[in-house]
Amino acid sequence: MSEDTYTPPRVWQWEPGNGGKFANINRPVAGATHDKPLPVGKHPLQLYSLATPNGVKVTVMLEELLEKGIEGAEYDAHLIQIGEGDQFSSGFVEVNPNSKIPALMDHSVNPPQRVFESGAILLYLAEKFNAFLPTDPAKRTECLSWLFWQMGSAPLLGGGFGHFYAYAPESYQYPIDRYTMEVKRQLDVLDRHLAENRFIAGDEYTIADMAIYPWYGALVKNRVYEAAEFLEAHTYKNVIRWTEEIDERPAVKRGRMVNRTWGEPHEQLHERHDASDFELRTQDKQ
């Protein structure tokens, strides 16, 4: 046993500030830290989010719905700065008691419906607008199996590998090795599956793709954690092929911009309240 081995105390005690990059917002209790109502825009759907992989899932879905001409999917996307603790405002906690982005309010129904957890939001929108979810029972089940696969697997990628590889205050071999092994196994699961399928649920682009792409597509294209070389991401050729096809979808390009506050200026759209908001970003690029 090395001298650095940690022996847990009989009763764990919270030490504020312990936890790496996001230590200032981590705490062992739930609930609001301050009173602040959420803004409400002009559209029935009100999204409160940030362009992390979980946030991108929903903005891609909304933009895909609009791309199909579904006018009821018009939305306002309000920026939630998680590094500043916006998710702990009283207004946000009312929408999501778990204080995680994204969170959605649907004002087209009475009373307004809150929806939280990114997978639940995808499923809610797919059923509401009858889109991107197969109607055939077998295909629908396959789609939902992969949707829940992502919801169960990604925490090991983000909170596990991502934290210990990129954000932890100190690097230790055991957790990095443990989570690297798991993430590579997950990538292999996807790669083997995509060797025989164009999209996650078969030949049809669905909410399963929208859920998995922002995490695993970003990983193999080196958009999160700067770990592509470390993970030998180039060896997952089917995941890369699938990612690059989805990258080219116009709705995906727009969805990745919404609530984004980093990168090149033309890649950012801090808040989205109208389709014309994207035109300004296009002008910035030119």
Buried (B, 14 or more C-beta within 10 A) or exposed (E): EEEEEEEEEEEEEEEEEEBBEEBEBEBEEEEBBEEEEBEEBEBBBBBBBBBBBBBBBBBBBBBBBBBEEBEBBBBBBBBBEBEEBBBBBBBBBBBBBEBBBBBBBBBEEEEEEBBBBBBEBBBBBBEBBEBBBBEEEEBBEBBBEBBBBBBEBBEBBBEBBBBBBBBBEEEEEEBBEBBBEBBBEBBEBBBEBBEEBBBBBBEBBBBBBBBBBBBBBBBBBBBBBEBBEEBEBEEBEBBBBBBEBBEEBEBBBBBBBBBBEEEEEBBBBBBBBEEEBBEEBEEEEE
